[in-house]
Amino acid sequence: MKNRIILSETKLLLILKVIRIGIAKDFHQLYKARILNNLKQINIMGLFSFIKNAGAKVFGIGKTTEAAEARAKAKAADEKAATEELRAEKTAAMNLVNTINDLQLQVEDLSVLVDDDMAKISGKAHDQATKEKVILVVGNTAGIATVDDQMTVENPEPEAQFHTVVSGDTLGKIAKKYYGNAMKYPEIFEANRPMLSDPDKIYPGQVLRIPHLD
């Protein structure tokens, strides 16, 4: 008898649970129906369904395949340009190193790196004059606006002044400015060899060394 009572209670609980679920579903459907009816009656805007990809592409939503392809092409073009620029910078750096070596300017472990319009030079120069000449070789190259000098000097000596040539300048005029004597121009010419091959061949914008006189 006891087992039958327990079984009857179990069935009763199950029946009650089913009834509750059924009531809940009916209540939910009734509530939803009433809400929709009220929305129709008072004309409140709610959720509406549309075909996702059929409308106009605005506000950056649902961009067209053509736009995506255009972005991909632009990105590829930028990457190509960056690669070509890097290749050109490496070539320029190599040419500068070759030029410095051809001029027989002694710099141990010479390295030149070009990044846009800036060149970085490192290594150990034989003396201060050599270091300054290397700086001028690089700095007087078209396309270079800044030289980052990281060179050390094996045999230190006083630093020279730098002069930027302007229109109308001559070595004699520059010598008069710095030495007080125009006839001292050969000192400036020698200080800038082998970059200068003729004392009359200087140009505006060119930077020259002006060494200290003993």
HELIX and SHEET records of a PDB file:
HELIX    1   1 LYS A    2  ILE A   42  1                                  41    
HELIX    2   2 THR A   65  ASP A  102  1                                  38    
HELIX    3   3 GLN A  128  GLY A  139  1                                  12    
HELIX    4   4 LEU A  171  TYR A  179  1                                   9    
HELIX    5   5 ALA A  182  LYS A  184  5                                   3    
HELIX    6   6 TYR A  185  ALA A  191  1                                   7    
SHEET    1   A 3 VAL A 107  ASP A 115  0                                        
SHEET    2   A 3 MET A 118  ASP A 127 -1                                        
SHEET    3   A 3 THR A 146  ASN A 155  1                                        
SHEET    1   B 2 GLN A 161  THR A 164  0                                        
SHEET    2   B 2 VAL A 207  ILE A 210 -1                                        
END                                                                             
